[in-house]
Amino acid sequence: MPSLGDLIAPRRMGRDFRWLLAASWTSNLGDGIALAAAPLLIASLTSSPVLVAAGAMMQFLPWLLFGLLAGAVADHHDRRRLVMLANGLRAVVVLVLIGFLVTGQATVWLVLITAFLYGTAEVFADSAGSTLLPMLVKPADLGIGNARMQGGYLVANQLAGPPLGAFLFAVGSFWPFVLQVLCVALAVLLISRIARTPVPEQVEDARGSKAHAIREGLQWLRHNAPVRTLVIIILVFNVTWAAPWGVLVLYATEHLGMGPVGYGALTTASAIGGFIAVFGFGWLEKRVSFSTLMRVCLTCEVLMHLGFALTTSAIVAYAIMFGFGLYAFVWGTISTTVRQRLVPMELQGRIASVNMVGVFGGLVIGQFIGGVLAQLFGLTAPWWFAFAGSAITLALVWRPISHIAAAKPVIDAGDSDRLSEEDEPGAGGMPLPD
């Protein structure tokens, strides 16, 4: 009978994958603690919905400014070392914030600047980190690998982190950030244990400016319709999703009457649903086509916005968040797996960065819209905007989703030593289209 460790991280995926998974889980715990503590800190310093939404905007804005550059850097340097360096800088930024909190000198503007600097370091950490999994496991194991990474994100970032962050914030405003620094530092140590970071020769020998490298990635994306469509879907749905999420702390505490711990428990409810979904992903992958799963997930997103717009009950909100977890993390696993299978290894960093620019660009735009709508029309207005926008978008992308799911995975020359006969596309790879 396999051990718990083998069930979580199968032995066939190797020791390096286990170090990567441990580092990801540890870092996500620190980020999950800040997920609840940072909005609570800003809300304690201002009651303005626009400034509250700006807290998340300042962390995501760096993706618009540096995202494409970070992808090019990741494709031309040691990706493991980039992750370690960027995470180290994240820890330093939070340490400075802790100093201001301990001395009572923190202001909302200082917190916003901290969020921007932290987000800038995170851009480079995530751009390089997203390329490590395809380098360490076989293509056929990407679905399970991404599901396990998502599972760690759920347990640490969504399930354990936010309630812990909210509790520590109630004890003292600086305590959650102290624990966050310790988690990020430990993640740096764990990622350093990866024995190898195989980089394709064409990346190591690449010449030319970063601008040329960025242009090369964008040109590839322009001519690859499935990946291009997937990026557009992610961009638009993140605009509609972020509009109400940027003021969720105010919606929860004022509209639903929750306290700080109740607000933190919202993400816990979604994490429970996501935990069930992610660890059942292997079963779903074998029985349901990706196109069907993608359509179901996006339909649930539309219905979630409508539910939040109509409810005034905290219990109903928890139920909706549980359902959100069920579908959102299936979607996350599918979209990441599809992209990694369709993108050549030497372009993984650049295409991942374009995808993340779409994600966080959508978040910045959506949170700005949500903050303005909440200030002008009330805290439910962003949910109505999200419902209408996501419903229209779903109608437009319903048919193109089949083309994304039907696209054939690429095989790089550098993959030949990691492919076995059963790993060939069509044998346990992408599900057949509808």
Secondary structure, 3 states (H helix, E strand, C coil): CCCHHHHHCCHHHCHHHHHHHHHHHHHHHHHHHHHHHHHHHHHHHCCCHHHHHHHHHHHHHHHHHHHHHHHHHHCCCCHHHHHHHHHHHHHHHHHHHHHHHHCCCCCHHHHHHHHHHHHHHHHHHHHHHCCHHHHHCCHHHHHHHHHHHHHHHHHHHHHHHHHHHHHHHHHCCCHHHHHHHHHHHHHHHHHCCCCCCCCCHHHHCCCCCHHHHHHHHHHHHHCCHHHHHHHHHHHHHHHHHHHHHCCHHHHHHHHCCCCHHHHHHHHHHHHHHHHHHHHCHHHHHHHCCHHHHHHHHHHHHHHHHHHHHHCCCHHHHHHHHHHHHHHHHHHHHHHHHHHHHHCCHHHHHHHHHHHHHHHHHHHHHHHHHHHHHHHHHCCCHHHHHHHHHHHHHHHHHCCHHHHHHHCCCCCCHHHCCCCCHHHCCCCCCCCCCC
